[in-house]
Amino acid sequence: MDLPGYNKTSSFSHMEFILFGFPGVTKHRPLLALPFSLIYAVILSGNSVVMLVIVLEKSLHTPMYTLIFSLLATNVVYTTAITPKMLLGLFGLNQITLAGCLVQIFTVYSSIMAESTIVLLMAIDRYLAVHQPLHYQEIVVKNLIAHSAVNGVLRYSFVVLPLVITGARLRYCRSNIIPHFHCESMMLFSLGCDESRAQISGLVVRTLMMFCDIPIILISYLKVLHTVLRIAAGMARYKALHTCGTHLVVVILIYSSGFLISVLYLPGNSTSYDLQNICSTIYFLFSAMVNPFIYGLRMEGIKCNLRKRWGKKKDLPVKKIRRRD
C-alpha cells in the first residue's frame, strides 16, 4: 500500500514522524475517537476501582493481590502511553518527534515486559502456595519480590534499552509516515536506511518478550493443577482451580494476542495496515479493559470487598432512619 509522502531518495534523516493509524478509513477516522475514548475510560475506571479496593482493604495486602495490583498498574501505564496520542491523531494532530517516538517505545515495551514478569510471578506464587504452604509467606516476601525487582531491571537494561539505542542511531531516509496509531518499533525501523539490521533487533526483542516466560508459566500451572487434583477435594479443590483458571485466562489473552502481533509484523509480511492496527488495538486495549472485570468478578477477595463497600453506602440512609426511631 502506497502512503503519501513516501520518498526513497531522501538524503537526510527524518526527526519528526506522522502517525497515520487506520489508513484505510482516512475520511472517517474522527468517528473512531468515540469508541476508543469509551474504551480508555473503561480501562482507567475499571483498573482504578480494583486497585483502590486492594489498597484500602488490609485483608488484601497479600503477595497475590499485590501482583494483581501491579498487573493492573502496568495496564494503565501502557494504555496511557498510547491512547491519548492515538485520539489526537484521529483528529489530525498526529505529528511526533523521534525522541517522543523512542520514549513511547521504551514505555510501552517496558510495561509489556513488566506485565510478562508479573504474570510469571503469579504462576510461581500459586506454585509456592500449593507446594510450600507452611513457608509460603517467608519465601515469597523475602525472596520472590527481591528477585523480581532484579529481574525487571536486568530485562529493561539488556532488552529494551538496546532497542531504543538502535532506534536513536538509525538514519531515517525512506519516509516519515508510520501507518500505525502508535510508534510501533518494527514499522519505525522499516523507515530506516539500514532497515534489515534494525528489524532483526526488533524481532529479537519481540521474541524474547513473548516466549522467554511461557515455559516456566506453563510448568508452574501444570504442577499446581497436578497437585490440586491429587491432594485437594471439595471446596479446596474448587477454590484452587478457580484461582488458577482466572490466571490462565489472563495468560491466554496476553500471549495469544501477542503471538498474533508478532506474526503480523514479521519482515516481508503483506498483511494490510488496517488489520495490523486492529490486532494491535485488541492486544493493547482489550486485555487492559477486561482484566479488572476478570479479577473484580472472579476473585472472591475483591468481589466480596466490592459488595461490602457498595452495600455499606447503600445502607447508610436506612441506618440513619433506624437511629432516629
C-alpha positions in Angstrom: 0.0 0.0 0.0 1.5 3.4 -1.0 1.4 6.1 1.6 1.5 9.8 0.9 4.9 11.4 1.4 6.9 8.2 0.7 10.3 9.1 -0.6 13.0 6.5 -1.1 15.6 9.1 -2.3 15.8 11.3 0.8 19.4 12.1 1.7 18.6 13.2 5.3 17.3 11.6 8.4 13.8 12.5 9.5 13.4 13.8 13.0 9.6 14.1 13.0 7.1 11.5 12.0 3.4 11.3 11.3 1.3 8.6 13.0 -1.2 7.6 10.3 -3.3 5.0 12.0 -6.1 3.1 10.2 -5.1 4.5 6.8 -7.9 2.6 5.0 -10.6 4.7 6.7 -9.0 8.2 6.2 -12.3 10.1 5.7 -14.0 8.6 8.8 -11.0 8.4 11.2 -12.5 11.0 13.6 -15.5 8.7 14.1 -13.2 6.2 15.7 -12.4 8.6 18.5 -15.7 7.9 20.4 -15.4 4.1 20.8 -11.7 4.5 21.7 -12.4 7.2 24.2 -15.1 5.0 25.8 -12.7 2.0 25.9 -10.0 4.2 27.5 -12.5 5.5 30.1 -13.4 1.9 31.0 -9.8 1.0 31.3 -9.0 3.8 33.6 -12.1 3.5 35.8 -12.1 -0.3 35.9 -8.5 -0.7 36.8 -8.5 2.2 39.2 -11.5 0.8 41.2 -10.0 -2.7 41.7 -6.6 -1.1 42.6 -8.3 1.2 45.1 -10.0 -1.7 46.7 -6.7 -3.6 47.1 -5.1 -0.5 48.6 -7.9 0.3 51.1 -8.6 -3.3 52.3 -5.9 -4.6 54.6 -7.0 -8.2 54.2 -6.0 -8.0 50.5 -2.4 -6.9 51.4 -1.0 -10.3 50.3 1.5 -11.3 47.7 -1.1 -12.5 45.2 -3.2 -9.3 45.4 0.0 -7.2 45.3 0.8 -8.8 42.0 -2.8 -8.2 40.7 -2.4 -4.5 41.7 0.9 -4.4 39.8 -0.6 -6.0 36.7 -3.4 -3.5 36.6 -1.0 -0.6 37.1 1.0 -1.7 34.0 -2.3 -1.8 32.1 -2.9 1.9 33.0 0.7 2.9 32.1 1.0 1.4 28.6 -2.6 2.4 27.6 -1.9 5.9 28.8 1.3 6.0 26.8 -0.6 5.0 23.6 -4.3 6.1 23.7 -4.2 9.9 24.3 -1.8 10.3 21.4 -3.9 8.0 19.3 -7.1 10.0 19.9 -5.3 13.2 18.9 -4.0 11.5 15.8 -7.6 10.6 14.7 -8.3 14.4 14.6 -5.2 15.2 12.5 -2.8 16.1 15.4 -0.6 13.2 14.6 3.0 14.6 14.5 5.5 13.1 16.9 9.3 13.7 17.2 11.8 10.9 17.1 12.6 11.5 20.8 8.9 11.2 21.6 8.6 8.1 19.5 11.5 6.4 21.3 10.1 7.4 24.7 6.8 5.8 23.7 8.5 2.7 22.6 10.5 2.4 25.8 7.4 3.0 28.0 5.2 0.5 26.1 7.9 -2.2 25.8 9.0 -1.8 29.4 5.4 -2.1 30.6 4.8 -5.2 28.5 7.9 -6.8 29.8 6.8 -5.9 33.4 3.4 -7.4 32.6 5.1 -10.6 31.4 7.2 -10.7 34.6 4.2 -10.2 36.8 2.2 -13.0 35.1 5.3 -15.2 35.6 5.4 -14.3 39.3 1.7 -15.0 39.6 2.4 -18.5 38.3 5.3 -19.0 40.7 3.2 -17.6 43.6 0.5 -20.2 43.0 3.1 -22.9 42.7 4.7 -22.0 46.1 1.3 -21.5 47.8 0.4 -25.1 46.8 3.8 -26.8 47.2 5.2 -24.8 50.2 2.2 -23.7 52.1 4.0 -23.6 55.5 6.9 -21.5 54.3 4.9 -19.5 51.6 4.9 -16.1 53.2 8.6 -16.2 54.1 9.7 -17.5 50.6 7.5 -15.0 48.7 8.1 -11.9 50.8 11.9 -12.3 51.3 12.9 -13.9 48.1 10.4 -13.6 45.3 9.8 -9.8 45.5 13.5 -9.0 45.6 14.4 -11.4 42.8 11.5 -10.0 40.7 12.9 -6.4 41.1 16.3 -7.5 40.0 14.8 -9.5 37.1 12.9 -6.4 35.9 15.9 -4.1 36.0 18.0 -6.7 34.0 15.3 -7.1 31.4 14.9 -3.4 30.8 18.7 -3.0 30.6 19.5 -5.8 28.3 16.4 -5.9 26.1 14.5 -2.6 25.9 17.4 -0.1 26.1 19.4 -1.6 23.2 16.2 -1.4 21.1 15.8 2.3 21.9 19.5 3.0 21.3 19.2 1.2 17.9 16.3 3.4 17.0 18.1 6.6 18.1 21.2 5.7 16.0 19.3 4.7 12.9 19.1 7.1 10.0 15.5 7.5 8.6 15.6 8.3 4.9 12.7 6.4 3.4 9.6 8.2 4.8 8.3 9.9 7.9 4.9 8.3 7.9 4.2 5.4 10.3 1.0 3.7 9.2 0.0 3.0 12.8 -1.7 4.7 15.8 1.5 4.5 17.9 5.2 4.2 17.3 5.4 0.5 16.6 9.1 -0.4 16.6 9.1 -2.7 13.5 7.3 -0.1 11.5 9.6 2.7 12.6 12.7 0.6 11.8 11.3 -0.2 8.4 11.7 3.5 7.5 15.5 3.4 8.2 18.2 3.4 5.6 19.6 0.2 7.0 16.2 -1.4 7.9 17.3 -5.1 7.9 19.6 -5.0 10.9 17.2 -2.8 12.9 14.3 -5.0 12.1 16.2 -8.1 13.2 16.9 -6.3 16.5 13.2 -5.5 16.9 12.2 -9.1 16.1 14.7 -10.5 18.7 13.2 -8.2 21.3 9.7 -9.1 20.5 10.5 -12.8 20.6 12.2 -12.5 23.9 9.2 -10.6 25.3 6.8 -13.2 24.1 8.4 -16.5 24.7 11.0 -16.5 27.4 8.5 -16.8 30.2 6.0 -19.2 28.7 7.7 -22.5 29.6 8.1 -21.5 33.3 4.4 -20.3 33.4 3.1 -23.5 31.9 5.2 -25.7 34.0 4.2 -23.9 37.2 0.4 -24.1 36.4 0.7 -27.7 35.3 2.4 -28.6 38.6 -0.3 -26.7 40.5 -3.1 -28.4 38.7 -1.5 -31.8 39.2 -1.0 -31.3 42.9 -4.6 -29.9 43.4 -6.2 -32.8 41.6 -4.1 -35.2 43.6 -4.4 -34.0 47.2 -7.3 -31.5 47.3 -11.0 -32.2 47.3 -14.4 -30.5 47.6 -14.3 -26.7 48.2 -10.5 -26.5 48.5 -10.1 -28.0 45.0 -12.7 -25.7 43.6 -11.1 -22.6 45.0 -7.6 -23.6 43.8 -9.0 -24.4 40.3 -11.0 -21.1 40.3 -7.9 -19.1 41.1 -5.7 -20.9 38.6 -8.4 -20.7 35.9 -8.6 -16.9 36.4 -4.8 -16.5 36.0 -4.8 -18.8 32.9 -7.5 -16.7 31.2 -5.2 -13.6 31.6 -2.2 -15.6 30.3 -4.1 -16.8 27.3 -5.3 -13.3 26.5 -1.9 -11.8 26.7 0.2 -14.4 24.9 -2.2 -15.4 22.2 -2.8 -11.8 21.0 0.9 -11.1 21.4 1.8 -14.1 19.3 -0.6 -12.9 16.6 1.0 -9.5 16.6 4.5 -11.0 16.3 3.5 -12.9 13.2 1.8 -9.9 11.5 4.9 -7.8 11.9 7.4 -10.3 10.5 9.6 -8.7 7.8 8.1 -9.2 4.4 4.5 -9.8 5.7 1.9 -8.4 3.2 -0.9 -8.0 5.8 -2.8 -4.8 5.4 -2.0 -1.9 7.7 -5.6 -1.8 8.9 -5.6 -5.4 10.0 -2.3 -4.8 11.8 -3.9 -1.8 13.5 -6.9 -3.7 14.6 -4.9 -6.6 16.0 -2.7 -4.1 17.9 -5.8 -2.5 19.3 -7.0 -5.8 20.6 -3.6 -6.6 22.1 -3.0 -3.3 23.8 -6.6 -2.3 24.8 -8.8 -5.4 25.1 -6.8 -7.2 27.8 -6.3 -4.0 29.8 -10.1 -3.4 29.6 -11.2 -7.0 30.6 -8.5 -7.6 33.3 -10.3 -5.6 36.1 -13.6 -7.4 35.3 -11.9 -10.8 35.4 -10.4 -10.1 38.8 -13.2 -8.0 40.1 -15.9 -10.6 39.2 -13.9 -13.8 39.6 -11.5 -13.2 42.5 -13.5 -13.8 45.7 -11.5 -11.4 47.9 -12.0 -8.4 45.6 -15.6 -9.3 44.8 -16.6 -9.6 48.5 -14.9 -6.3 49.3 -16.7 -4.5 46.4 -20.0 -5.9 47.7 -19.2 -4.9 51.3 -18.2 -1.3 50.4 -21.1 -0.8 48.0 -23.5 -2.4 50.5 -22.3 0.0 53.2 -23.0 3.0 51.0 -26.5 1.8 50.2 -27.3 1.0 53.8 -26.3 4.4 55.2 -29.7 6.2 54.8 -31.5 3.2 56.4 -29.2 3.2 59.4 -29.7 6.8 60.0 -33.5 6.4 60.0 -33.3 3.5 62.4 -31.2 5.5 64.8 -33.8 8.3 64.8 -36.5 5.9 65.6 
